[in-house]
Amino acid sequence: MKKLTVIICCYNERATIDGVIQATVAVDLGPDWEREIIVVDNNSSDGTREILREFNEAQIKKIFNERNIGKGGSIRKGIEQMTGDYMIIQDADDEYNPEDHIRFCRYVDKHEPAALFGSRVLGGNVKYEYVHAYFGVRFLTAVTNLLFGGNLTDVATATKMVKGELVKALNLTCSGFDLDFELPDKILLSGNEIHEIGIDYDPRTYDEGKKIKAVDGLIALKIMLRDRLGLSAVWKEDGEPVLAIPDGPEGSAQ
């Protein structure tokens, strides 16, 4: 029996948070998996907290930040509290479909990768609202592959699944959207491989609440250079390195 920890971070997502949590709870991972859901509210002020307090399911743990510590800071807080064999990041909006968690678990059952990312471009069904976002992600993905020896197609994807013992041992320091780049940097620097599978993606607009901006791409580049130059340790000081976990014969699937 394996356990999946789903980490959902939210900030002012009143319109979607209820549906995302309900959809996550409804996903049947199969008889070989159990699940915990950690919802981290980043000091929302639009009524999101009041919605979260209505959930009483035993599998849901709620963390209410007293101040906004950023998406990355909230994910790191969720990692500290997780008890699963794997963790997966689920955004609190409607861009990513929780039903994809089933496919992630089936892939893990077969290959047991150290890390498995959901790619928004594998399978040919590419949907982006903004041209600059599409080409920005392509550029950042190419830089990641060049600097860290990866073979990724979508480094900026929100849906990232990582083995629990590995993600807990990594020295993750970023507090914003830059954690989306620090995490793959340090997984690859640790000697572990990142697999990918295609996922559903329904992008939203800035008017609909999209928060990431072009400046976040510049911050991501700064984090990549920092990590490549060894200015931030890969492993926590009080943790033991998790050696490369054997991977299956293929690094990606559709």
Buried (B, 14 or more C-beta within 10 A) or exposed (E): EBBBBBBBBBBBBBBBBBBBBEBBBEBEBEEEBEBBBBBBBBBBEBEBBEBBEEBEEEEBBBBEBEEBBBBBBBBBBBBEEBEBBBBBBBBBBBBBBBBBBBBBBBBBEEBBBBBBBBBBBBEEEEEBBEEEBBEBBBBBBEBBBEBBEBEBBBBBBBBBBBBBBBBBBBEBBBBBBBBBBBBBBBBBBBBBBBBBBBBBBEBBEEEEBBBBEEEBBEBBBEBBEBBBEEEBEBBEEEEEEBEEBEBEEEBBBE
